[in-house]
């Protein structure tokens, strides 16, 4: 069987030719991200007309000029003159809001929040005040955000409400009511109306059900309610309407099996919101549910006629969707495991569609590996959703395998294109992704099963999934690496330190090694909101008994048990997991002569953004894995798949294989690594 052509790291991690297209409110233009000086910037061009290759498009106009750091997030305002985008500095997460005036192309983008140390924690456009944007900003105190109204023409910030110290987020309704969320001592989220003189309590929401806050949270156009995700009285998250007068929750929509697709999109803009809204009126058009594949429920008669036409454009799942103010002209891209984010224009008036672009025109989907959702059963009976990717062009048995674990852990994997998964598969590795207990999106019982189980049953889930892959014949038990970022990096360290006989190599990317230090070093604006997550799930370091338990579950306490070669990766500006979590592991391993590599990037934070940073990371990773698992690497001869391997851990006794079934694919009108 012929080996597939080696796809270079650059082909996987160079910036896309175009991506994230959004149609303007008047339906005449499209804004999108494209590279300039190897950084993603915002470009605008007319929607109509021929769209040639991005490098040969005279109609495209670059409207931002950031040659230091790629832009990730931008959006149109109600006035098609203005585009807004956020940008931080070298991964410090102090995001500033910037404005581009399309009628003044000679002027540079304007920083609308030029405050040293300031951080935009949220923005909201209001249909009743289209000339403004609401901004949650910690300009007055580093640990709290006040609510401001920002005039888009003058860039003037006006304080609408000052945070007394306990407000975790703000919402304004289209009728001008200001709402707040606060945290009670027991972790309950409290919704208040600030328009009655003194704040009036509207409703309470369980901190067990809403770890970081209520999401999604969108005011209804009439100003009398909020659309939110809720699992009150149920294991599954459904869409409800909260009455702002009574606090009563009334069901709006639900799926019999899948959760509303939250909270991942609220934390990670690479994924589309669970709610699809009319950009001009704020009306609810649709809701997304995610299982093995996505389903979209149309909740508006007009959108119910549009959605099937969008869905038929691809065998993937509709992802980012935008429309003009008439909801007749649509731009949509698609989630797909091998042909990601192909972007289309659809005109509902004429029922015609045309493809605008493929973000990665150089990648042939036939050369990439299918991603298969599966479900196995853990040793205690819990269902474990997983994704298995097997390399093409090789015998799919006894493969070197990378167990790839997401961050959070309050996050999830899904059927999609992930460049690091495809890089690993192209190098000849099986890739096993595990949605261990603690992952979101599979019901709150699955999430809450992780309470107190860091380095416990959460790690058992990983081992159970690995044993299944071995029993199925996919995996060579002597050639397994464990790898992840953030929580996934912690899980990789746990694998290396707590079960050293199971892994031939381990890679921790911004992983925490000391749970006590991580909880104690939370930055100011995070400290109030970790009560329901880190404190509840891991422990309170101010309690001596819990502190001792946290240290026992910390890899730094068992670093002397690590025998496998290790690669650690960290951004020097990481505010979520301080670089000391990697520094200390590296120092301890080097002190006893253990094999360890350390890649420290001075220009990045918790996750690497710039293309050159990612290219350096994955070149290092592919060489490390080739050395210790025997896979392929650029510039090296292909290994003999049955040849000797330089390092093999002792084989543990065989275990009974967990039961497995393939995940059902959701039917319906429609259907990367993690950010915790």
C-alpha positions in Angstrom: 0.0 0.0 0.0 1.5 3.3 -1.1 2.2 5.9 1.5 0.4 9.3 0.9 2.4 12.3 -0.2 3.8 14.2 2.8 1.9 17.4 3.3 4.2 20.1 4.8 3.7 21.8 8.1 3.4 25.0 6.2 0.6 23.7 4.1 -1.4 22.9 7.2 -0.5 26.0 9.3 0.1 28.9 6.8 -2.8 31.3 7.1 -5.9 30.6 5.0 -6.2 32.4 1.7 -9.5 33.8 2.8 -11.7 32.9 5.8 -14.6 34.0 8.1 -16.6 35.9 5.4 -19.4 38.1 6.6 -21.9 39.9 4.4 -22.5 43.7 5.0 -25.9 44.9 6.3 -26.8 46.4 2.9 -25.8 43.1 1.2 -23.4 44.7 -1.2 -20.0 43.8 0.4 -18.2 40.9 2.1 -15.6 41.3 4.8 -13.2 38.5 5.4 -9.8 37.6 6.9 -6.8 37.1 4.6 -3.0 37.2 5.0 -0.9 40.3 4.7 2.8 40.1 5.7 2.0 36.6 7.1 -0.7 38.0 9.5 -4.4 37.7 9.1 -6.0 41.1 8.4 -9.5 42.2 7.4 -10.3 42.7 3.7 -13.4 44.0 2.0 -14.7 43.5 -1.5 -17.9 43.8 -3.5 -20.0 40.6 -3.2 -21.1 40.7 -6.8 -18.7 39.9 -9.6 -16.1 37.2 -10.2 -14.0 36.0 -7.2 -10.6 35.0 -8.5 -7.8 33.4 -6.4 -7.1 35.6 -3.4 -3.6 36.5 -4.6 -5.0 37.8 -7.9 -8.1 39.7 -6.7 -7.9 43.4 -7.7 -11.3 44.0 -6.2 -10.1 43.1 -2.7 -9.3 46.0 -0.4 -7.3 45.5 2.8 -8.7 47.7 5.6 -6.4 46.8 8.5 -2.6 46.8 8.6 -1.5 44.6 11.6 1.8 43.0 10.7 2.5 42.0 14.3 -0.4 39.7 15.3 -3.1 38.0 13.3 -6.7 39.4 13.8 -9.1 36.7 14.9 -12.5 38.4 15.4 -14.3 41.2 13.6 -17.9 42.2 12.9 -20.0 44.6 11.0 -22.0 47.3 12.7 -25.6 48.3 11.6 -24.0 51.1 9.6 -22.1 49.5 6.7 -19.5 52.2 7.0 -18.0 50.6 10.0 -16.2 47.3 10.8 -15.0 46.5 14.4 -12.3 44.1 15.4 -10.6 43.1 18.7 -6.9 42.7 19.2 -4.6 42.0 22.1 -0.8 42.3 22.5 1.3 39.1 22.2 -1.4 36.9 23.8 -1.9 39.0 27.0 -5.7 38.8 26.4 -6.1 42.6 27.1 -8.3 42.9 24.0 -8.9 46.4 22.7 -11.8 47.3 20.3 -10.8 48.9 17.0 -12.9 50.7 14.3 -12.4 50.8 10.6 -14.2 53.5 8.6 -14.7 52.2 5.1 -15.4 55.7 3.8 -12.0 56.9 4.8 -9.6 54.3 3.4 -6.6 56.5 3.9 -7.1 56.5 7.7 -5.7 53.7 9.9 -7.9 51.7 12.3 -8.8 53.6 15.5 -8.3 52.0 18.9 -11.6 52.8 20.6 -10.5 51.6 24.0 -6.9 53.0 24.3 -6.5 52.2 28.0 -3.3 50.8 29.4 -4.2 47.4 30.9 -7.8 47.7 29.7 -9.6 44.7 28.6 -12.8 44.5 26.6 -14.8 41.7 28.2 -17.9 41.9 26.0 -19.6 43.9 23.2 -23.3 44.2 22.2 -24.9 45.9 19.3 -28.4 47.4 19.9 -31.0 47.7 17.2 -32.5 50.8 18.8 -29.1 52.6 18.9 -27.3 51.6 15.7 -24.8 54.4 16.0 -23.4 52.9 19.2 -21.9 49.7 20.6 -22.1 48.7 24.2 -18.8 47.7 25.8 -17.9 45.9 29.0 -14.5 47.3 30.0 -12.3 47.2 33.1 -11.0 50.8 32.7 -11.7 51.9 36.3 -10.6 48.8 38.2 -8.6 45.8 36.8 -10.9 43.2 38.5 -14.4 44.5 37.4 -16.0 45.7 34.2 -18.3 48.7 34.0 -20.8 49.2 31.2 -20.1 51.8 28.6 -21.8 53.1 25.5 -19.4 53.9 22.7 -20.3 56.4 20.0 -19.0 54.9 16.7 -18.6 58.3 15.0 -16.8 60.2 17.8 -15.2 57.2 19.7 -16.6 58.8 22.9 -17.1 56.4 25.8 -20.0 57.1 28.2 -20.5 55.2 31.4 -23.9 53.7 31.6 -23.4 51.8 34.9 -20.6 51.3 37.3 -19.9 47.9 38.7 -20.2 47.8 42.5 -17.8 44.9 42.5 -20.1 41.8 42.2 -21.4 42.1 38.7 -19.9 39.4 36.4 -21.7 40.5 33.1 -24.0 43.1 31.7 -26.9 43.0 29.2 -29.0 45.8 27.7 -32.4 45.1 26.2 -33.6 46.9 23.0 -36.0 48.9 25.2 -33.1 50.3 27.3 -33.3 48.1 30.4 -30.0 47.2 32.0 -29.6 43.7 33.4 -26.8 42.2 35.4 -25.5 38.8 36.5 -23.8 38.4 39.9 -22.6 35.4 41.9 -24.0 34.4 45.2 -21.7 32.9 47.9 -22.9 29.4 47.0 -22.1 29.9 43.3 -25.7 30.6 42.2 -26.0 33.1 39.3 -28.3 36.0 40.1 -30.1 38.0 37.4 -31.0 41.6 38.4 -33.0 44.4 36.8 -31.1 47.7 37.4 -34.0 50.0 36.3 -36.1 50.0 39.4 -34.1 52.3 41.6 -32.5 49.5 43.6 -31.5 46.3 41.7 -34.5 43.9 41.5 -33.8 40.1 41.6 -35.4 38.5 38.6 -34.2 34.9 38.7 -31.6 32.5 40.0 -29.6 30.0 38.0 -27.7 27.0 39.4 -23.9 27.2 39.4 -23.8 23.5 38.8 -25.7 23.9 35.6 -23.9 27.1 34.5 -20.2 26.9 35.3 -19.0 30.2 34.0 -22.3 32.0 33.4 -25.6 31.7 31.6 -25.0 31.1 27.9 -26.2 31.9 25.4 -27.9 35.0 26.8 -29.7 37.2 24.2 -32.5 39.8 24.9 -35.7 39.3 22.9 -36.5 42.1 20.5 -39.5 43.3 22.6 -37.3 43.7 25.6 -39.4 41.6 27.9 -37.3 38.4 28.0 -33.9 36.7 27.5 -33.2 33.6 25.4 -30.9 31.4 27.3 -29.6 27.8 27.4 -31.0 25.9 30.3 -30.8 22.4 31.7 -33.1 23.1 34.7 -35.0 19.9 35.5 -33.2 18.0 32.7 -29.9 16.5 31.8 -29.9 18.2 28.4 -29.5 21.9 27.6 -32.4 23.3 25.7 -33.5 26.8 24.6 -35.8 28.7 27.0 -37.2 32.3 27.3 -36.8 33.9 30.7 -39.6 36.4 31.5 -38.0 39.5 32.8 -41.1 40.4 34.8 -41.6 37.1 36.6 -38.3 35.2 36.1 -40.3 32.2 34.7 -38.6 30.0 32.2 -40.7 28.9 29.2 -39.4 26.3 26.7 -38.7 27.6 23.2 -37.0 24.7 21.5 -35.1 21.5 22.3 -33.6 18.3 20.9 -34.5 14.9 22.2 -30.9 13.7 22.4 -28.4 16.6 21.7 -27.5 19.6 23.8 -27.9 23.2 22.5 -24.4 23.9 21.2 -23.1 25.8 24.2 -20.9 26.9 25.9 -18.0 26.3 23.4 -19.0 29.0 20.8 -19.3 31.6 23.5 -15.6 31.0 24.5 -14.2 30.3 21.1 -15.0 32.4 18.1 -13.8 29.8 15.7 -17.2 28.1 16.3 -20.6 29.7 15.3 -23.0 30.8 18.0 -25.8 28.3 19.1 -28.4 30.9 18.2 -28.9 32.3 14.7 -30.3 35.9 14.8 -31.6 38.4 12.3 -28.9 41.0 12.1 -31.3 44.0 11.9 -34.3 43.0 14.1 -32.7 40.6 16.6 -35.4 38.0 15.8 -34.6 34.4 16.5 -34.1 32.5 13.3 -32.6 29.1 14.4 -30.9 27.1 17.1 -28.0 24.7 16.8 -27.7 21.3 18.5 -24.6 19.2 18.3 -24.1 15.5 18.7 -22.0 13.4 16.4 -23.1 15.9 13.8 -24.9 19.2 13.9 -28.7 19.8 13.6 -30.2 23.2 13.1 -33.8 23.9 14.0 -35.4 26.7 12.0 -37.5 28.8 14.4 -38.7 31.4 11.9 -40.9 30.7 8.8 -38.7 32.6 6.4 -35.5 31.0 7.7 -37.3 27.6 7.4 -37.3 28.2 3.6 -33.7 29.4 3.5 -32.1 26.7 5.6 -32.6 23.7 3.3 -31.2 25.7 0.4 -28.1 26.5 2.5 -27.7 22.9 3.7 -27.8 21.4 0.2 -24.6 23.4 -0.8 -22.3 21.0 1.0 -22.2 17.6 2.6 -20.7 19.4 5.7 -22.7 21.3 8.4 -23.6 25.0 8.0 -21.3 26.9 10.3 -20.9 30.7 10.3 -24.1 32.2 8.7 -24.6 35.9 7.9 -27.3 37.7 6.0 -28.2 41.3 4.9 -30.8 43.3 6.7 -33.6 41.9 4.4 -32.5 38.3 5.1 -32.5 37.6 1.3 -28.7 37.5 0.7 -26.7 35.0 2.7 -23.1 34.0 3.1 -22.4 30.7 4.8 -19.4 28.5 5.4 -19.4 24.8 6.3 -17.9 22.5 9.0 -16.2 19.5 7.3 -13.6 17.0 8.4 -11.5 17.3 5.2 -12.8 20.4 3.2 -13.2 23.1 5.9 -15.0 26.4 5.7 -15.9 26.3 2.0 -17.8 29.6 1.7 -20.9 30.2 -0.5 -23.2 33.0 -1.4 -26.9 32.3 -1.7 -29.6 34.7 -3.0 -33.0 33.7 -1.8 -34.7 36.1 -4.1 -33.4 34.2 -7.2 -32.7 30.9 -5.5 -29.2 30.9 -6.9 -25.9 30.1 -5.2 -22.3 30.3 -6.1 -19.1 29.3 -4.3 -17.0 32.2 -3.2 -13.8 30.5 -2.1 -12.1 27.6 -0.4 -9.9 28.8 2.5 -7.3 26.2 1.8 -7.3 25.7 -2.0 -4.0 23.8 -1.9 -5.3 21.0 0.3 -7.0 18.2 -1.6 -9.7 16.6 0.6 -8.8 13.2 -1.0 -5.4 13.4 0.6 -6.8 14.0 4.1 -8.1 11.4 6.6 -11.8 11.0 7.6 -12.7 11.7 11.2 -15.1 9.1 12.7 -17.2 9.8 15.8 -17.5 6.7 18.0 -18.7 6.0 21.5 -17.1 3.6 23.9 -18.2 2.6 27.4 -15.9 3.4 30.3 -15.1 0.9 33.1 -17.8 2.4 35.3 -20.5 2.4 32.5 -20.2 6.1 31.4 -20.5 6.7 27.7 -17.4 8.3 26.3 -17.8 10.1 22.9 -14.6 9.9 21.0 -13.2 10.8 17.5 -10.9 8.4 15.7 -8.8 9.4 12.7 -6.8 6.7 10.9 -4.1 7.5 8.4 -4.9 6.8 4.7 -2.6 4.8 2.4 -1.3 2.5 5.1 -2.4 -0.7 6.7 -4.7 0.5 9.5 -3.5 -1.9 12.2 -0.9 -1.7 14.9 -0.4 2.0 14.2 1.7 4.5 16.3 -1.0 6.5 18.0 -1.4 10.0 19.5 -4.0 10.3 22.2 -5.1 14.0 21.7 -6.9 15.6 24.5 -8.8 18.9 24.5 -8.5 21.8 27.0 -10.9 23.2 29.4 -11.8 20.6 30.5 -15.2 22.2 30.0 -15.0 22.0 26.3 -15.6 19.3 23.6 -14.3 17.9 20.4 -16.5 17.5 17.3 -16.5 16.3 13.8 -14.5 18.9 12.0 -11.3 19.8 10.3 -8.4 20.2 12.7 -5.0 20.9 11.1 -3.0 19.1 13.9 -5.2 16.0 13.6 -4.6 15.9 9.8 -0.9 16.6 10.3 -0.6 13.6 12.6 -2.6 11.4 10.3 -0.5 12.4 7.4 2.6 11.4 9.3 1.2 7.9 9.8 -0.4 8.2 13.3 -3.8 7.1 14.4 -5.4 10.0 16.4 -7.7 9.3 19.2 -9.6 12.2 20.7 -11.5 11.5 23.9 -14.4 13.5 25.4 -13.7 12.3 28.9 -16.0 13.1 31.8 -16.0 16.9 32.4 -16.4 17.6 28.7 -19.4 19.8 27.8 -22.1 19.2 25.2 -23.1 15.6 26.3 -25.5 16.5 29.2 -24.7 17.9 32.6 -24.3 14.4 34.2 -21.4 13.8 31.9 -19.8 17.1 32.9 -20.5 16.8 36.6 -19.0 13.3 36.7 -15.6 15.0 36.7 -16.1 16.8 40.1 -13.1 15.7 42.2 -11.8 13.4 39.5 -8.8 15.3 38.1 -6.1 12.6 37.7 -8.7 10.1 38.8 -11.6 8.8 36.7 -11.0 11.5 34.1 -7.7 9.8 33.4 -9.3 6.4 33.6 -11.5 7.5 30.7 -8.4 8.2 28.6 -6.9 4.8 29.5 -10.2 3.0 28.7 -10.4 4.7 25.3 -6.7 3.7 24.6 -7.4 0.1 25.6 -10.3 0.0 23.2 -8.1 1.2 20.3 -5.5 -1.4 21.2 -8.1 -4.2 21.5 -9.6 -3.2 18.1 -6.1 -3.6 16.5 -5.8 0.1 15.5 -3.0 0.9 18.0 0.5 -0.6 18.7 0.5 -0.4 22.5 4.2 0.2 22.6 4.0 3.3 20.4 1.5 5.7 22.0 2.0 9.4 22.8 -0.3 11.5 24.9 -0.7 15.1 23.9 -2.9 18.1 24.7 -3.2 21.8 25.4 -4.3 23.6 28.6 -6.2 21.0 30.5 -5.1 18.5 27.8 -1.5 19.4 28.6 -2.2 18.7 32.3 -3.8 15.3 31.2 -0.6 14.6 29.2 1.5 15.3 32.2 -0.8 13.0 34.3 -0.4 10.3 31.7 3.4 10.5 31.9 3.6 10.8 35.7 0.7 8.7 36.9 0.8 5.9 34.3 4.3 6.0 33.0 4.2 2.4 31.6 1.4 3.4 29.1 3.1 6.1 27.0 6.2 6.2 24.9 6.2 10.0 24.8 4.2 12.9 26.2 3.6 16.5 25.0 2.2 19.2 27.2 1.2 22.5 25.5 0.5 25.2 28.0 -0.5 22.5 30.5 -0.8 23.1 34.2 1.5 21.0 36.4 0.5 22.5 39.8 -3.3 22.7 40.5 -2.8 24.7 43.7 -0.7 27.3 42.0 -3.1 27.6 39.1 -6.1 28.3 41.3 -4.2 30.7 43.5 -2.7 32.7 40.6 -6.0 33.4 38.8 -5.9 36.9 37.3 -8.2 39.5 39.0 -11.2 39.5 36.7 -11.3 35.6 36.7 -11.2 35.1 40.5 -14.9 35.7 41.1 -16.1 33.3 38.3 -14.0 30.2 39.0 -16.1 29.2 42.0 -18.3 26.8 40.0 -15.5 25.4 37.9 -11.9 25.2 39.2 -12.9 25.5 42.9 -15.8 23.0 42.7 -14.1 20.5 40.4 -10.5 20.7 41.6 -10.6 22.1 45.1 -10.1 25.2 47.2 -6.4 25.7 48.0 -7.3 27.7 51.1 -8.6 24.5 52.7 -5.6 22.5 54.0 -7.2 19.1 53.3 -8.2 20.1 49.8 -4.8 21.7 49.1 -3.1 18.4 50.0 -5.5 16.5 47.7 -4.8 19.0 44.9 -1.1 18.6 45.3 -1.5 14.8 45.1 -3.3 15.2 41.8 -0.7 17.6 40.5 2.0 16.2 38.1 4.7 18.3 39.7 4.3 16.1 42.8 5.2 13.0 40.8 7.6 14.4 38.2 10.2 11.8 39.4 7.9 9.1 38.1 8.1 10.3 34.5 10.2 8.0 32.3 9.0 8.8 28.8 10.6 11.6 26.7 8.7 14.8 27.1 8.1 17.9 25.0 6.7 21.0 26.8 5.4 24.0 24.9 4.4 27.4 26.5 3.7 31.0 25.6 5.6 33.3 27.8 2.6 35.7 28.1 0.1 33.0 29.2 -2.3 34.5 31.8 -4.4 31.4 32.2 -1.6 28.9 33.0 1.6 30.6 34.1 4.7 29.5 32.3 6.1 28.4 35.7 3.9 25.3 35.3 6.2 24.2 32.4 9.4 25.7 33.8 9.3 23.7 36.9 8.7 20.4 35.1 11.6 21.1 32.7 13.9 22.0 35.5 13.1 18.9 37.5 13.5 16.6 34.5 16.8 18.2 33.5 18.1 18.0 37.0 18.0 14.2 36.9 19.1 13.9 33.3 15.7 12.9 31.9 15.0 13.5 28.2 13.0 16.7 27.8 12.5 19.4 25.2 11.1 22.9 25.9 9.7 25.3 23.3 9.0 28.7 24.9 7.6 31.4 22.7 8.1 34.9 23.9 5.5 36.4 21.6 2.5 34.2 22.4 0.1 33.5 25.3 -2.1 30.6 26.2 -2.6 29.5 22.6 -0.4 30.4 19.6 -2.0 32.7 17.1 0.6 33.8 14.5 1.4 31.4 11.7 5.2 31.4 12.2 4.6 30.5 15.9 2.5 27.5 14.9 4.8 26.4 12.2 7.7 26.3 14.6 5.5 24.4 17.1 4.4 21.7 14.7 7.8 21.3 13.1 9.1 20.6 16.6 6.3 18.3 17.4 6.6 16.2 14.2 10.3 15.7 14.8 9.8 14.8 18.5 7.1 12.2 17.6 9.2 10.8 14.7 12.1 10.2 17.0 10.0 8.5 19.7 7.1 6.8 17.9 8.8 6.2 14.5 6.4 8.2 12.4 7.2 10.3 9.3 8.7 13.8 9.3 9.7 16.2 6.7 13.3 15.9 5.5 13.6 12.3 6.9 13.2 9.0 5.1 10.0 7.2 5.6 10.3 4.6 8.4 9.7 0.9 7.9 6.3 0.4 9.5 7.4 -3.0 10.9 11.0 -1.9 11.8 12.5 -1.5 15.2 11.6 1.4 17.4 14.1 3.3 19.5 12.2 3.2 22.8 9.5 0.9 24.0 8.0 1.0 27.5 7.3 -2.3 29.3 4.0 -3.8 28.2 1.3 -3.9 31.0 -0.9 -7.0 31.3 -3.8 -7.0 28.8 -7.1 -5.5 30.0 -10.6 -6.4 28.8 -11.6 -4.1 26.0 -14.4 -1.6 26.7 -17.5 -2.0 24.7 -17.9 0.3 21.6 -20.5 1.5 19.3 -20.4 4.0 16.5 -22.1 7.3 17.3 -25.4 7.9 15.5 -25.4 10.8 13.1 -28.2 13.3 13.7 -30.6 13.7 10.8 -32.3 16.9 10.1 -32.2 20.1 8.0 -28.5 20.7 8.8 -26.2 19.7 10.9 -9.6 22.6 16.6 -8.1 22.7 19.3 -9.5 24.0 22.4 -9.9 27.2 24.3 -10.9 26.6 27.9 
